[in-house]
Amino acid sequence: MTDPSSYRPARGSIPTDPGVYRFSDPDGRVVYVGKAKNLRQRLSSYFQDLAGLHPRTQRMVTTASSVQWTVVSSDVEALTLEYTWIKEFEPRFNVKFRDDKSYPFLVVTMGEKVPRALITRRERSKSDRSFGPYAHVWAIRETLDLLLRVFPIRTCSAGVYRRAERSGRPCLLGFIDKCSAPCIGRVSEERHRQLADGFVDFMDGNTGKWVADLKRRMANAAAEMDYESAARFRDDIQALDTVMSKNSVVLSEATDADLVALAFDDLEVSVQVFHVRGGRIRGQRGWVAELLDDSTPGDIMERALAALYEGTDTRAPQEILVSHQPTDPDAIRDLTGRRTTSIRIPVRGEKKDLLETVTANAVEALRLGKLKRSGDLTSRSKALEDLGEALEMQDAPLRIECFDISHSQGTNVVGSMVVFEDGLPRKSEYRRFSVTGEAARDDTASMHDVMTRRLKHHLKVKEQRASGELPTDPETGEKARFAYPPQLIVVDGGQPQVAAAQRAFDELGITDIALVGIAKRLEELWLPDEDYPLILPRTSEALFLIQRLRDEAHRFAISYHRSKRGRSVQESALDAVPGLGPARKRALLEHFVTVDRIRKAGEDELAQVKGIGRTLAQTIMATLAADQPGPAVNMTTGEILE
């Protein structure tokens, strides 16, 4: 515990301008980020008598050991920088919004030469158009399937598209007219982009003109007695009507609004958002966040809106209806780039009724969030405290790293490292290790190798920190990840694995990190140099946390091992080709995807790959042709089978 007076800056040294500040712990890790209109006034409030501070603020200032600030020119710059720093540093004492689940979006990749429609849960490029989020993935699949009748744009991946281009044959959707097949030239790229523009326009809510156009074309076809075309247009109209009917009308057709509501208790806040476009609910999403500071409802609403509109595809509508007024509405307007956006609390009518529905959803999400054990702050805090007590550590282990080894009968040996901070996974800090040579002979040698590599990095960072140089990324100049020391290292295994890891500790003189292993048989914990394991109660929160760590490390190791094994199987088929090294193998597989496609390629196609000349192309063709299995033969009749 740090005494805040030991790092309190002189009052006169703090500017009175607006700015953003951050508190850091002794390891240089940012633990809290805030913004203020007057930095001197705000920062001085943290260094008053501890008894007068909110308990969460007390915990923050006694965890930190330094404070820095950056002056900005406006409130909107302060809001943007605060959001950026919270996203970058993930401070443990900030309110961090995390989705209560990942939501699917319907995306059209308008930035590509041939746009593609896809369903994804990941962030996309700003040049793409996103629609959603949707509450259920099946709903968005139905929508996409119906719209492809009218706007048959491609939905295939880049690899499938390239294969179709090379083979001259479209995929299944092309055969059934759910894709216009630009890959084989059935339509031009310009015509395909027109279809994509129409798809986007319809999803933007401009539905009337497309339905009217189809009705006109149906009437013309019927007048010309082209009843087959008329029937097709009729089915297209029904498809569009079905898509529109799936989004319930809740407000007048001219209404574009986002409704944002908060629900609180002492530990957490729930945020729910309804996106209304053209009077219809087009999407819904929600977050649950732990209350780790003394933010007011206005502060939290401001941060929720910043998270909603800053750095995402979500565009601010004409109205933002909120349950709590944000602290600085003008800063939110500047952030969205729409100064005309109305941010208000509705007091009567249908908008007030709909906001009450959004609030009820927030209350229900908060209740369900409490049932999620891993998201319960009390449960996680107890698990960390119990674990530290059981292992006789001075403090609860706030950062834990867990290691596992995976292989197939001694081949393709890999190691995994997963990181939990404050009892939750930090996937950005996960690491993978490829183990080769003598270190791959068995599990204990592999564990020793992986642990040695990790601890050497730990010592390197420790030296940099002691010299006042926090490690940075050599390419970007930004703070490097993987830079903070763990308080506890867990290895997947029993006595042999723990002994191998401890040998790496001893060789490098590491004494400031605790070590423990977890064996699968009885879920017992093994400590270094102990003849008997530590048995935790089966209902222990600490055991539950260790099991989650072990299972996550195992999952991460298995996924890396499978990807490495898959690549090695493909590359091994090319081992017999003289003069074909690892780099050229990778180049061939990146271009042709499979060995079978390489085998079928001609000399000119092979020679187009970087590093493959005509002589080597001839060698590849001859070698793979010699390895081609002969036809299957019926051993009784001698007949060649198809």
Number of C-alpha atoms within 10 A of each C-alpha: 10 16 14 21 13 9 14 15 17 9 11 8 8 17 15 15 17 21 25 25 22 22 22 20 18 12 15 15 18 22 21 26 26 21 25 20 17 16 21 20 15 17 20 14 11 18 18 12 11 16 8 12 16 13 13 13 18 18 17 25 26 15 19 24 23 19 18 12 17 15 19 17 10 13 21 18 19 23 24 20 20 22 20 17 18 20 13 11 16 18 19 19 21 20 24 21 20 15 15 18 12 16 19 24 24 22 22 25 20 20 13 11 11 19 22 21 24 19 17 16 14 10 12 16 14 13 12 16 20 27 19 20 24 20 18 13 17 11 13 21 15 13 18 20 15 20 21 22 19 22 23 23 29 26 19 15 11 11 13 14 19 15 18 17 16 12 10 12 14 21 17 10 17 19 12 9 12 20 25 24 25 22 25 17 12 13 13 15 16 12 12 24 19 15 20 23 17 18 21 20 14 19 20 15 15 13 16 9 11 17 18 12 13 20 17 14 16 23 17 14 18 15 11 10 11 13 14 12 15 22 14 16 23 16 15 22 21 14 19 20 14 15 19 17 11 14 15 12 16 16 18 12 13 10 16 19 25 23 26 26 26 26 21 17 12 8 14 19 23 27 28 27 26 24 23 24 25 19 19 24 21 22 21 19 20 26 22 27 22 22 21 21 19 16 12 12 18 16 15 24 24 21 22 24 20 21 19 17 16 19 15 14 18 17 14 21 18 17 17 19 23 23 21 18 17 22 16 15 19 15 21 26 17 15 21 20 13 14 13 11 19 15 20 16 18 17 10 8 8 13 17 17 13 17 24 16 16 24 23 16 21 25 21 14 21 25 14 12 20 15 11 10 12 16 18 16 18 11 17 20 17 16 23 24 18 19 22 20 15 13 16 11 15 8 12 20 24 17 20 25 24 26 28 28 28 24 20 11 8 11 14 19 26 25 27 26 26 26 24 22 15 17 26 17 18 14 10 10 16 17 16 17 18 17 22 14 8 10 16 20 14 14 21 20 18 28 29 21 22 25 23 20 13 16 18 15 15 17 15 13 19 19 14 12 16 11 9 9 11 16 19 13 10 9 6 8 9 10 14 13 12 16 20 15 19 19 18 20 21 26 27 24 25 21 22 16 26 25 21 21 28 22 16 21 21 10 9 13 11 15 9 11 15 21 22 25 29 26 17 13 8 9 19 19 25 26 22 20 10 10 9 11 18 17 13 17 11 10 8 13 21 25 22 17 20 24 16 17 27 25 15 21 25 21 16 22 25 19 13 21 23 16 11 15 17 11 12 13 10 17 18 11 14 21 13 12 16 11 11 17 12 12 10 15 20 15 15 24 18 12 18 22 15 13 18 13 14 19 18 14 15 13 18 12 15 24 17 14 17 12 14 20 15 14 10 18 20 16 17 23 18 13 16 19 12 10 11 10 8 8 9 11 12 10 8 6 7 9 10 11 8 6
